[in-house]
Amino acid sequence: MDPTFTIRVFEELTTLADDNITRRHGVYETRPLVSDFTRSMFILVNHVVISTGFDLFGTVGNIINIAVFLKQGLRKSMNLSFFAMSISDLCGLVFQIWHNFCLNPYVEGIDSPVEFIEVQYLTAGWPNAVLVRITCWITAYITAERCLSIAIPLKIKQVITFNRTAVIIVFIYLINMASIVPLYFSAYFSWNFYPEQNKTKLGISFRSNKLEIESLIFTFQASLAIIAFALVIIFTGVLVIKLKQKSKWRRTATSDKDQNEAMSSRERKTVNMVIAVAIVLIVCYTPAVICSITTSITPDFGITGKQANMFHVIWSFGFLFHSINASINVVLYYKMSSKYRTTFHQIFRKCAGKPADDTEEDRGNSCKTSQTTLYSVNQEVVVTS
C-alpha cells in the first residue's frame, strides 16, 4: 500500500475534536468532524466492496426463498408472511446495489450527464430505507403470530387467518410507502449547473418547504423504526418465556420419557431460532435506529447539514447491516427448518433434471415402518419357536 495514502488516512482519523472548532469574526463555528476524503474511504469499503458482496448473495438467496415459499403454498399465514418479507428484502437489495453504484467515489469521476450522488437520494436511498422498515414490521408480525400460537394454540387458526394476514401485510406495505410520499413533493429531478465541473447535469432540487418536509419525514421514519424494533424485542421475549413455561408443563404432564425428550428437543430448536432471529434483527437495526433518532433531533446531522460527511459515514454502516440482515435469511431458513430444506432440495433436483429424493418426513415414516415390520417378524419367530 502507498505509504503516503496510509499516513493521510491516519492523519484524517486522528484529528482531535478541538481542532474542529474555529473562530471566525468573533463567532465560534463547528467544522465538519469528518473530511471528504475519510467519507469517501468509508463509502468505498462499506458500500462498494462489502455491502455489494452481501447484496448480490442476498438477491440470489431471496429469489430462492420466494421459489421455496411459492412451492410450499401461500395459504398458510406463516408462509405468506415469509414470502412477503422475502419480496421486501429482494427489492431492498436491488435498490441497495444501485445505491452502492451511485455512491462509488470513482463513479464521480465519470463523464456522465447524471450527478449520481444526488440522484440516488430519490431513486435508491429512501426507497431502500422504506423497504427495510417493511421487513422490520413484517418480522414484528411474524414474532407476534408465533407468540399467539404458543399462548392460545387451540384458537390460533381462528385468530390468525390467511385473509387477515394478507390484509395486515398489505397495510404494512402501504403505510410505509406512504410515509415518504411528501418527500417527492419537496424534492424533484432537475438540470443543474455545477460550477466546479463547469457542466449542467441531471440532479435534484428542493422546493422552499424542504426543511419542514425533511424534518417531518425523518421524525415519522424514526417513529416507525423504533416502534417496530421495540415490538420485535417484546414479542420475542414473551415467546421465549412462553416456550419455557410450556416445556416445563409438558415435562410434568407426560409419562413417556422418550416423547418428553423429543418435545424438549423441538422446543429448544424453536427457542434457538427465535433467539437467533432476535439477535440478528437487534444487531442489524441498532445503527439505523440510532441514526434516525440523531437525525430527528440534531439539525446538523443530515444529508445537507454541517456534519453531512459524518452522516454518510454512520449511515454506511447502517446500510451495510441492513444488507446483512436481508441476505442471511436463506442461511437461517436452511439451517433451522427441515421443511425448507426438503423443498429446497426438491426444487434444485428438479431444475437439474434429477428425480427428487424422499423428504425427511417420508424417510422418518419409512424408518418407523421398517422398525414395526421387523418387530412383528421377530414376534412371529418367537411364537413359532
VENJODA-V754948 format. One record per backbone hydrogen bond with DSSP energy under -1.0 kcal/mol. NH is the residue of the N-H (numbers start at 1). CO is the residue of the C=O. E is the energy in kcal/mol with one decimal. If there is no record, write none. Layout:
nh co e
NH CO E
NH CO E
This chain:
nh co e
6 2 -2.0
7 3 -2.6
8 4 -2.1
9 5 -2.4
10 6 -2.3
11 7 -2.5
12 8 -2.2
13 9 -2.3
14 10 -1.3
20 17 -1.7
21 18 -1.3
22 29 -2.4
24 27 -2.8
27 24 -1.7
29 22 -3.1
31 20 -4.3
39 35 -2.2
40 36 -2.2
41 37 -1.9
42 38 -2.3
43 39 -2.4
44 40 -2.4
45 41 -2.2
46 42 -2.9
47 43 -1.6
48 43 -1.7
49 44 -1.4
50 45 -2.5
51 46 -2.2
52 47 -1.2
53 49 -1.4
54 50 -1.9
55 51 -2.8
56 52 -2.3
57 53 -1.9
58 54 -3.1
59 55 -2.3
60 56 -1.7
61 57 -2.4
62 58 -2.8
63 59 -1.6
64 60 -2.0
65 61 -2.2
66 62 -2.5
67 63 -2.1
68 64 -2.5
69 65 -2.6
70 66 -2.1
71 67 -2.0
72 68 -2.1
73 69 -1.3
80 76 -2.2
81 77 -2.3
82 78 -2.4
83 79 -2.4
84 80 -2.5
85 81 -2.2
86 82 -2.1
87 83 -1.9
88 84 -2.1
89 85 -2.5
90 86 -2.6
91 87 -2.5
92 88 -2.3
93 89 -2.3
94 90 -2.0
95 91 -2.3
96 92 -2.0
97 93 -2.1
98 94 -1.6
99 95 -2.4
100 96 -2.9
101 97 -1.8
102 98 -2.3
103 99 -1.9
107 104 -1.3
110 107 -1.7
112 110 -1.7
115 202 -2.8
116 114 -1.2
118 115 -1.4
119 115 -2.3
120 116 -2.3
121 118 -1.3
122 119 -1.0
123 119 -1.8
124 120 -2.3
125 120 -2.7
126 121 -1.2
128 124 -2.3
129 125 -1.9
130 126 -2.2
131 127 -2.0
132 128 -1.9
133 129 -1.9
134 130 -2.1
135 131 -2.1
136 132 -2.1
137 133 -2.4
138 134 -2.5
139 135 -2.2
140 136 -2.0
141 137 -2.2
142 138 -2.6
143 139 -2.5
144 140 -2.2
145 141 -2.6
146 142 -2.2
147 143 -2.1
148 144 -2.3
149 145 -2.0
150 146 -1.2
151 147 -2.1
152 148 -3.3
159 155 -1.9
160 156 -3.1
165 161 -2.3
166 162 -2.5
167 163 -2.3
168 164 -2.5
169 165 -2.5
170 166 -2.4
171 167 -2.3
172 168 -2.4
173 169 -2.3
174 170 -2.6
175 171 -2.8
176 172 -1.6
177 173 -2.2
178 174 -2.6
180 177 -1.0
181 178 -1.1
184 181 -1.0
185 182 -1.4
187 183 -1.9
188 205 -2.2
190 203 -2.1
192 201 -2.9
194 199 -3.3
197 194 -1.1
198 194 -1.6
199 194 -1.4
201 192 -2.7
202 113 -3.4
203 190 -3.2
205 188 -2.8
207 186 -2.8
210 207 -1.5
213 209 -2.5
214 210 -3.0
215 211 -2.2
216 212 -2.2
217 213 -2.7
218 214 -2.5
219 215 -2.1
220 216 -2.3
221 217 -3.0
222 218 -2.4
223 219 -2.1
224 220 -2.5
225 221 -2.4
226 222 -2.6
227 223 -2.6
228 224 -2.1
229 225 -2.4
230 226 -2.7
231 227 -2.5
232 228 -2.1
233 229 -1.7
234 230 -2.6
235 231 -2.9
236 232 -2.2
237 233 -2.3
238 234 -2.5
239 235 -2.5
240 236 -2.4
241 237 -2.1
242 238 -2.7
243 239 -2.4
244 240 -2.0
245 241 -2.2
246 242 -2.7
247 243 -2.3
248 244 -2.0
249 245 -2.2
250 246 -2.5
251 247 -1.7
252 248 -1.4
253 249 -1.6
254 250 -1.9
260 256 -2.4
261 257 -2.3
262 258 -2.2
263 259 -2.3
264 260 -2.2
265 261 -2.0
266 262 -2.1
267 263 -2.5
268 264 -2.4
269 265 -1.9
270 266 -2.0
271 267 -2.8
272 268 -2.7
273 269 -2.3
274 270 -2.5
275 271 -2.8
276 272 -2.5
277 273 -2.6
278 274 -2.6
279 275 -2.8
280 276 -2.4
281 277 -2.4
282 278 -2.9
283 279 -2.7
284 280 -2.4
285 281 -1.9
286 282 -1.6
289 285 -2.3
290 286 -2.4
291 287 -2.3
292 288 -2.6
293 289 -2.2
294 290 -2.5
295 291 -2.6
296 292 -1.7
297 293 -1.5
298 294 -1.9
302 300 -1.5
307 300 -2.1
308 305 -1.3
311 307 -2.2
312 308 -2.2
313 309 -2.2
314 310 -2.7
315 311 -2.2
316 312 -1.3
318 314 -1.5
319 315 -2.9
320 316 -1.5
321 317 -2.5
322 318 -1.8
323 319 -2.1
324 320 -2.0
325 321 -2.5
326 322 -2.3
327 323 -1.0
328 324 -1.8
332 328 -2.1
333 329 -3.1
334 330 -1.9
335 331 -2.4
336 332 -2.2
337 333 -1.6
341 337 -2.0
342 338 -2.3
343 339 -2.2
344 340 -2.8
345 341 -2.6
346 342 -2.1
347 343 -2.4
348 344 -2.1
349 345 -2.3
350 346 -1.9
351 347 -2.3
352 348 -1.6
353 350 -1.0
354 349 -3.1
363 359 -2.5
364 360 -2.0
365 361 -2.5
366 362 -2.7
367 363 -2.1
368 364 -2.2
369 365 -2.5
370 366 -2.2
371 367 -2.2
372 368 -2.3
373 369 -2.6
374 370 -2.4
375 371 -2.2
376 372 -2.3
377 373 -2.3
378 374 -2.3
379 375 -2.0
380 376 -2.2
381 377 -2.3
382 378 -2.1
383 379 -2.4
384 380 -2.6
385 381 -2.3
